[in-house]
Every structure is written in structure tokens, then in C-alpha cells.
Amino acid sequence: MITQNEVQEAAIWQALHDVADPEIPRLSVVDLGVITHVKVDDQNKASITMTPTFSGCPAIHYMQDAIRERVASMPFSEVEVKVSFEEPWNSNKISERGRAILHESGFAPPPKHDGYIELSVLEDVPCPYCGSHHTTLQSPFGPTLCRSIHYCNACSQAFEQFKPVA
């Protein structure tokens, strides 16, 4: 039998699809894979745990506030949003929907991995615009720690890749 708390937890997960990543507004925090835990206790307190993509992510507080604001619009006695690195984020946590949104937004999604990443994955990146593998790594350091900059020699477009993180 499904409990009332479980119903409320499912509603929170659904509501968090409305909270966008501040750098890629079409991508939700759920699809980015940064939400690691949702719990509603018997006092009707909602507790959400998130793990940012990197410990120095400049958007941590912005995401916390956006999550808190979205869930506070629901009927809970209290809303707590915790940041935890106990369960580290890795790029495999990006959902398939999230990967598609990244691609549609002009980003090369990170390849899936088994926990070990070779540097070559930054060198053989298909262009999100034309699909060509005739691309060049311009810089392993993009505008944020989680992205690298590439150039497509086939369609002459610059693009960013979300780096694979283990």
C-alpha cells in the first residue's frame, strides 16, 4: 500500500521538474541528476537533498533557493533543502531526457562511462549540430568546470561538451 508520504514525495519529484538549471534553463535539476533524496516526514516536513555537479559550483545557492521556493508552494509545514556530497554526482546521473535536452540546446552530452574515464573522451566528441566526429578540442576548460569547448571542422560551429565525470 502506498503511504500519503510516498504520494507527497512523488509530487515533490514531479514539481522539481519545474526547477531549471540556471545555466541551461531547459534542463531541470531532476534531469541534471543533482537531486539525490526526497523525503516527507510524519510532521509533513519536506526534505530535499541535492548534490551539485562540482563542489565549487557557483549556482548551488541559486538552485537551493529555487528548489525551496518551488516546494514551499506546496502544502508542507516546512521545507528543507540540503547540499550533500555524501553521494557524489557523476555525469551518468543525467537522465536520457536531460541528455536529449543538452543535445537540442547545442551541447555535446557526456558519454556514459563505467567509472573510469580516459582523456580521449574529450577529443572524440560528436558535434551536436551536424553529428560529425571531425571536431577539435579547443580547451578542456569551458565557462564552467563541467564543460569543455570544441570546434566542428565539418560545419564550422563552436560548441561545448558537458564533461564526463566519474
ZATORMAR-667344 format. One line per 5 residues: number of its first residue (from 1); their letters; for each residue x, y, z of N, C-alpha, C, O, CB. Coordinates in steps of 0.2 Angstrom, whole numbers, plus 5000, padded with zeros to 4 digits. Glycine has a CB too. Layout:
<pts>
NUM = A = X,Y,Z,X,Y,Z,X,Y,Z,X,Y,Z,X,Y,Z  ...
</pts>
This chain:
<pts>
1 = MITQN = 5004,4994,5000,5000,5000,5000,5004,5006,5000,5009,5007,5004,4995,5000,5006  5003,5011,4996,5007,5017,4995,5004,5022,5001,4998,5023,5002,5006,5021,4988  5009,5025,5005,5008,5029,5010,5006,5036,5007,5008,5038,5002,5013,5029,5015  5004,5041,5012,5002,5048,5010,5009,5051,5009,5010,5055,5005,4998,5051,5015  5014,5049,5013,5021,5052,5012,5024,5051,5006,5027,5055,5002,5025,5050,5018
6 = EVQEA = 5023,5044,5003,5026,5042,4997,5022,5046,4991,5025,5048,4986,5025,5035,4996  5016,5047,4992,5012,5051,4987,5015,5058,4987,5016,5061,4981,5004,5051,4988  5016,5061,4992,5019,5068,4993,5026,5068,4990,5028,5073,4987,5019,5071,5000  5030,5063,4991,5037,5063,4989,5037,5063,4981,5041,5066,4978,5041,5057,4992  5032,5059,4978,5032,5058,4971,5029,5065,4968,5032,5067,4963,5026,5053,4969
11 = AIWQA = 5025,5069,4972,5023,5075,4970,5029,5080,4970,5029,5084,4965,5017,5078,4974  5033,5080,4975,5039,5084,4975,5044,5083,4969,5046,5087,4966,5043,5083,4982  5045,5076,4968,5049,5074,4962,5046,5077,4956,5050,5080,4952,5050,5067,4961  5040,5077,4955,5037,5080,4949,5037,5087,4949,5039,5090,4943,5029,5078,4949  5036,5091,4954,5037,5098,4955,5044,5100,4953,5045,5106,4950,5035,5100,4962
16 = LHDVA = 5049,5096,4955,5056,5098,4954,5058,5098,4947,5063,5101,4945,5061,5093,4958  5054,5095,4943,5055,5096,4935,5054,5103,4933,5056,5105,4927,5050,5091,4931  5050,5107,4937,5049,5114,4935,5055,5118,4937,5056,5124,4935,5043,5116,4939  5060,5116,4941,5066,5120,4943,5071,5119,4938,5074,5113,4937,5068,5117,4951  5073,5124,4935,5078,5124,4930,5085,5125,4932,5086,5128,4937,5077,5129,4924
21 = DPEIP = 5090,5121,4929,5097,5123,4930,5098,5130,4928,5096,5132,4922,5102,5118,4926  5101,5134,4932,5102,5141,4930,5106,5143,4924,5105,5148,4921,5105,5145,4936  5110,5138,4922,5115,5139,4916,5111,5136,4909,5113,5139,4904,5121,5136,4917  5107,5131,4910,5104,5129,4904,5096,5128,4906,5094,5123,4909,5106,5121,4902  5092,5133,4905,5086,5134,4908,5081,5128,4905,5076,5127,4909,5083,5140,4906
26 = RLSVV = 5082,5125,4900,5078,5120,4898,5079,5113,4902,5075,5109,4902,5079,5118,4890  5084,5113,4906,5086,5107,4909,5084,5107,4916,5086,5112,4920,5094,5106,4908  5080,5103,4919,5078,5103,4926,5083,5100,4930,5088,5096,4928,5071,5099,4927  5083,5102,4937,5088,5099,4942,5087,5091,4942,5092,5088,4944,5087,5102,4949  5081,5089,4941,5080,5082,4941,5083,5079,4935,5087,5074,4936,5072,5080,4941
31 = DLGVI = 5082,5081,4929,5086,5078,4923,5093,5079,4923,5097,5075,4921,5083,5082,4917  5096,5084,4927,5103,5085,4928,5106,5080,4933,5112,5078,4933,5105,5092,4930  5101,5077,4937,5103,5072,4942,5106,5074,4948,5110,5071,4952,5108,5067,4938  5105,5081,4950,5108,5083,4956,5103,5082,4962,5105,5084,4968,5109,5091,4955  5097,5080,4961,5093,5079,4967,5094,5071,4969,5093,5067,4965,5085,5080,4965
36 = THVKV = 5096,5070,4975,5098,5064,4977,5093,5060,4982,5093,5054,4983,5105,5064,4980  5089,5065,4985,5084,5062,4990,5079,5067,4991,5079,5073,4992,5088,5061,4997  5073,5064,4992,5067,5067,4994,5063,5063,4999,5062,5057,4998,5062,5069,4987  5061,5067,5004,5058,5064,5010,5053,5068,5013,5054,5074,5014,5063,5061,5015  5047,5065,5015,5042,5069,5019,5041,5065,5025,5039,5059,5025,5035,5070,5015
41 = DDQNK = 5042,5069,5031,5041,5065,5037,5034,5065,5040,5029,5068,5037,5046,5068,5042  5033,5062,5046,5026,5062,5048,5023,5069,5051,5017,5070,5052,5026,5057,5054  5028,5074,5051,5026,5081,5053,5024,5085,5047,5024,5091,5047,5031,5084,5058  5024,5082,5041,5023,5085,5035,5029,5090,5033,5028,5095,5029,5016,5089,5035  5035,5088,5035,5041,5092,5033,5044,5089,5027,5045,5083,5027,5046,5092,5039
46 = ASITM = 5045,5093,5022,5048,5091,5016,5056,5092,5016,5058,5097,5018,5045,5094,5010  5060,5087,5015,5067,5087,5015,5070,5085,5008,5068,5079,5006,5070,5083,5021  5073,5089,5005,5076,5088,4998,5084,5088,4999,5086,5093,5002,5073,5093,4993  5087,5083,4996,5095,5084,4996,5097,5084,4989,5095,5080,4985,5097,5077,5000  5102,5088,4988,5105,5089,4982,5112,5089,4982,5115,5090,4987,5103,5096,4978
51 = TPTFS = 5115,5086,4977,5122,5086,4976,5124,5090,4969,5123,5087,4964,5125,5079,4976  5127,5095,4970,5129,5099,4964,5134,5095,4960,5137,5091,4962,5132,5106,4966  5135,5097,4953,5140,5094,4949,5147,5095,4951,5151,5090,4950,5139,5097,4942  5148,5100,4954,5155,5101,4957,5154,5105,4964,5150,5109,4965,5160,5105,4952  5159,5104,4968,5159,5107,4975,5159,5115,4974,5156,5118,4979,5164,5104,4979
56 = GCPAI = 5162,5117,4970,5163,5124,4969,5158,5127,4964,5159,5133,4962,5170,5126,4967  5153,5124,4963,5148,5126,4958,5145,5133,4960,5142,5133,4966,5142,5121,4957  5145,5138,4956,5143,5145,4958,5135,5145,4959,5132,5150,4961,5145,5150,4954  5132,5140,4956,5124,5140,4956,5121,5136,4962,5115,5136,4962,5122,5137,4950  5125,5134,4967,5122,5130,4972,5117,5134,4976,5111,5131,4977,5128,5128,4977
61 = HYMQD = 5118,5140,4978,5113,5143,4982,5107,5145,4978,5102,5145,4981,5116,5150,4985  5108,5147,4972,5103,5149,4967,5098,5143,4967,5092,5143,4967,5105,5151,4960  5101,5137,4966,5097,5131,4965,5093,5129,4971,5087,5127,4971,5101,5125,4963  5097,5130,4977,5094,5128,4983,5087,5133,4984,5082,5131,4986,5098,5130,4989  5088,5139,4983,5083,5144,4984,5077,5142,4979,5071,5143,4981,5085,5151,4982
66 = AIRER = 5079,5141,4973,5073,5139,4968,5070,5133,4970,5064,5132,4969,5077,5138,4961  5073,5128,4972,5070,5122,4975,5066,5123,4981,5060,5121,4981,5075,5116,4977  5068,5127,4985,5064,5129,4991,5058,5132,4989,5053,5131,4992,5069,5133,4996  5059,5137,4985,5053,5141,4983,5048,5137,4979,5042,5138,4981,5055,5147,4978  5050,5132,4975,5045,5128,4971,5041,5124,4976,5035,5123,4976,5049,5124,4966
71 = VASMP = 5045,5120,4981,5042,5116,4985,5038,5119,4991,5033,5117,4993,5047,5111,4989  5040,5125,4993,5036,5129,4998,5029,5131,4995,5025,5133,4999,5040,5136,4999  5028,5131,4988,5022,5132,4986,5017,5127,4987,5011,5127,4985,5022,5134,4978  5019,5121,4989,5015,5115,4991,5013,5115,4998,5017,5119,5002,5019,5109,4988  5008,5111,5000,5006,5111,5007,5010,5107,5012,5008,5102,5014,4999,5109,5007
76 = FSEVE = 5016,5110,5013,5021,5107,5018,5022,5112,5024,5022,5118,5023,5028,5105,5015  5023,5109,5030,5024,5113,5036,5030,5116,5036,5031,5122,5039,5023,5109,5042  5035,5113,5033,5042,5116,5032,5046,5113,5026,5044,5107,5024,5046,5114,5039  5050,5116,5023,5054,5114,5018,5061,5115,5019,5063,5121,5020,5052,5117,5011  5065,5110,5019,5072,5110,5020,5076,5107,5013,5074,5102,5011,5074,5106,5026
81 = VKVSF = 5081,5111,5011,5085,5109,5005,5092,5109,5008,5095,5114,5009,5084,5114,4999  5095,5103,5008,5102,5102,5010,5106,5100,5004,5104,5098,4999,5102,5096,5015  5112,5103,5005,5118,5101,5000,5122,5096,5003,5124,5097,5009,5122,5107,4998  5123,5090,5000,5127,5085,5002,5132,5082,4997,5130,5082,4991,5123,5079,5005  5138,5080,4999,5142,5077,4994,5144,5070,4996,5148,5067,4994,5149,5081,4994
86 = EEPWN = 5139,5067,5000,5140,5061,5003,5139,5056,4997,5143,5051,4996,5135,5059,5008  5134,5057,4993,5134,5053,4986,5136,5058,4981,5132,5061,4978,5126,5051,4986  5142,5057,4978,5145,5062,4973,5141,5061,4967,5138,5056,4965,5152,5060,4972  5140,5067,4964,5137,5067,4957,5142,5065,4952,5148,5066,4953,5135,5075,4956  5139,5061,4947,5143,5060,4941,5139,5060,4935,5132,5061,4936,5146,5052,4942
91 = SNKIS = 5142,5061,4929,5138,5063,4923,5133,5057,4921,5129,5059,4917,5143,5064,4918  5134,5051,4924,5129,5046,4922,5122,5047,4925,5117,5044,4923,5132,5039,4924  5122,5052,4930,5116,5054,4933,5111,5058,4929,5105,5059,4930,5117,5057,4940  5114,5061,4923,5110,5065,4919,5105,5060,4915,5107,5055,4913,5114,5069,4913  5099,5061,4916,5093,5057,4913,5094,5057,4905,5097,5061,4902,5086,5059,4915
96 = ERGRA = 5091,5052,4902,5091,5052,4895,5087,5058,4892,5089,5061,4887,5087,5045,4892  5082,5060,4896,5078,5066,4894,5083,5072,4894,5083,5077,4890,5072,5068,4898  5087,5072,4899,5092,5078,4900,5097,5078,4895,5099,5083,4893,5095,5077,4907  5100,5072,4893,5105,5071,4888,5102,5074,4881,5105,5077,4877,5107,5064,4887  5095,5072,4880,5092,5075,4874,5091,5082,4874,5092,5086,4869,5085,5071,4873
101 = ILHES = 5090,5085,4880,5089,5092,4880,5096,5096,4879,5096,5101,4876,5086,5094,4887  5101,5093,4882,5108,5096,4881,5109,5096,4874,5112,5101,4871,5113,5091,4885  5108,5090,4870,5110,5090,4863,5105,5095,4859,5108,5099,4855,5108,5083,4860  5099,5095,4861,5095,5100,4857,5097,5108,4859,5095,5112,4855,5087,5099,4859  5100,5109,4864,5102,5115,4866,5109,5117,4864,5112,5122,4865,5102,5116,4874
106 = GFAPP = 5112,5112,4860,5119,5114,4857,5125,5112,4861,5130,5114,4859,5119,5121,4855  5123,5107,4866,5129,5105,4870,5130,5097,4868,5125,5094,4866,5127,5105,4877  5136,5095,4868,5138,5088,4867,5137,5085,4874,5140,5087,4879,5145,5087,4864  5132,5080,4875,5131,5077,4881,5137,5072,4883,5141,5070,4878,5125,5072,4881  5139,5071,4889,5144,5067,4891,5143,5060,4889,5137,5058,4890,5146,5068,4898
111 = PKHDG = 5148,5056,4887,5147,5049,4886,5146,5045,4892,5148,5047,4897,5153,5046,4882  5142,5040,4892,5141,5036,4898,5148,5032,4899,5152,5031,4895,5135,5030,4897  5149,5031,4906,5155,5028,4907,5154,5022,4913,5149,5022,4916,5160,5033,4910  5159,5019,4914,5159,5013,4919,5163,5015,4925,5165,5011,4929,5162,5007,4916  5164,5022,4926,5168,5024,4932,5175,5026,4930,5179,5029,4935,5168,5019,4937
116 = YIELS = 5178,5024,4925,5184,5026,4923,5184,5030,4916,5181,5028,4911,5189,5019,4921  5187,5035,4916,5187,5040,4910,5194,5041,4907,5198,5044,4911,5183,5046,4912  5195,5040,4901,5201,5042,4898,5200,5049,4895,5195,5051,4893,5202,5037,4892  5206,5052,4895,5206,5059,4892,5204,5059,4885,5201,5065,4883,5213,5062,4892  5204,5054,4881,5202,5054,4874,5195,5055,4873,5193,5057,4868,5204,5047,4871
121 = VLEDV = 5190,5054,4878,5183,5056,4878,5182,5063,4877,5177,5065,4874,5179,5054,4884  5187,5068,4878,5187,5075,4877,5189,5076,4870,5188,5082,4867,5191,5079,4882  5192,5071,4867,5195,5073,4860,5190,5070,4854,5191,5072,4849,5202,5070,4859  5186,5065,4856,5182,5062,4851,5175,5064,4853,5171,5059,4855,5183,5054,4850  5173,5070,4851,5166,5072,4853,5162,5074,4847,5164,5078,4843,5167,5078,4858
126 = PCPYC = 5156,5070,4846,5152,5072,4840,5149,5079,4841,5147,5081,4846,5147,5067,4839  5149,5082,4835,5146,5089,4835,5138,5089,4836,5135,5085,4833,5147,5093,4828  5136,5092,4841,5128,5092,4842,5124,5095,4837,5118,5094,4836,5127,5096,4849  5127,5099,4832,5124,5102,4827,5123,5098,4820,5118,5097,4817,5127,5109,4825  5129,5094,4819,5129,5091,4812,5131,5083,4813,5130,5079,4809,5134,5094,4807
131 = GSHHT = 5133,5081,4819,5135,5074,4821,5142,5072,4819,5143,5066,4820,5130,5070,4818  5145,5076,4816,5152,5075,4813,5157,5073,4819,5156,5077,4825,5155,5080,4809  5161,5069,4818,5166,5067,4823,5173,5071,4822,5178,5070,4825,5168,5060,4824  5173,5075,4816,5178,5079,4814,5178,5085,4818,5178,5091,4815,5178,5080,4806  5180,5085,4825,5180,5090,4829,5186,5091,4833,5190,5086,4833,5174,5089,4835
136 = TLQSP = 5188,5097,4835,5194,5098,4839,5192,5101,4846,5188,5105,4846,5198,5103,4834  5196,5098,4851,5196,5101,4857,5199,5108,4857,5205,5108,4856,5199,5096,4863  5196,5113,4859,5199,5120,4859,5202,5121,4866,5207,5124,4867,5194,5125,4857  5198,5119,4871,5200,5120,4878,5196,5115,4883,5190,5114,4882,5199,5127,4881  5200,5112,4887,5196,5107,4892,5193,5111,4897,5189,5108,4901,5201,5102,4895
141 = FGPTL = 5194,5118,4897,5191,5122,4902,5186,5127,4899,5188,5131,4895,5196,5126,4906  5179,5126,4900,5174,5130,4897,5172,5135,4902,5176,5137,4907,5168,5126,4895  5166,5138,4901,5164,5144,4905,5162,5141,4912,5162,5145,4917,5158,5147,4902  5161,5135,4913,5161,5132,4920,5165,5126,4920,5167,5123,4915,5153,5130,4922  5166,5123,4926,5171,5117,4927,5168,5111,4924,5172,5106,4922,5171,5116,4935
146 = CRSIH = 5161,5111,4923,5158,5105,4920,5158,5105,4912,5155,5100,4909,5151,5104,4923  5161,5110,4909,5161,5110,4902,5168,5111,4898,5172,5114,4901,5156,5115,4899  5168,5108,4892,5174,5110,4888,5172,5113,4882,5166,5113,4880,5178,5103,4887  5177,5116,4878,5175,5120,4872,5178,5116,4866,5184,5114,4866,5178,5127,4872  5174,5115,4861,5176,5111,4855,5174,5115,4849,5170,5120,4849,5172,5104,4855
151 = YCNAC = 5177,5113,4843,5175,5116,4837,5174,5111,4832,5178,5106,4831,5181,5121,4834  5169,5111,4828,5167,5107,4822,5170,5109,4816,5169,5114,4813,5160,5106,4822  5175,5105,4813,5178,5106,4807,5174,5105,4801,5175,5107,4795,5184,5102,4806  5168,5101,4802,5163,5100,4796,5158,5106,4795,5157,5108,4790,5160,5093,4798  5155,5108,4801,5150,5113,4800,5152,5120,4803,5149,5125,4802,5144,5111,4804
156 = SQAFE = 5159,5121,4805,5162,5127,4807,5158,5130,4813,5158,5136,4814,5162,5132,4802  5155,5126,4817,5152,5128,4824,5156,5127,4830,5159,5121,4830,5145,5125,4824  5157,5132,4834,5160,5130,4841,5154,5128,4845,5148,5129,4844,5163,5137,4844  5156,5123,4850,5151,5120,4854,5154,5118,4861,5160,5118,4861,5147,5114,4851  5150,5117,4866,5153,5115,4872,5150,5108,4873,5145,5105,4871,5150,5119,4878
161 = QFKPV = 5155,5104,4877,5153,5097,4879,5152,5097,4887,5156,5100,4890,5158,5092,4877  5147,5094,4889,5147,5093,4896,5152,5087,4897,5152,5082,4894,5140,5090,4899  5157,5088,4902,5162,5083,4903,5160,5077,4906,5155,5078,4911,5168,5087,4907  5162,5072,4905,5161,5066,4909,5164,5066,4915,5170,5068,4916,5163,5059,4905  5160,5065,4921,5163,5065,4927,5162,5058,4931,5156,5056,4930,5160,5071,4932
166 = A = 5167,5055,4934,5166,5049,4937,5164,5050,4944,5163,5045,4948,5172,5044,4936
</pts>
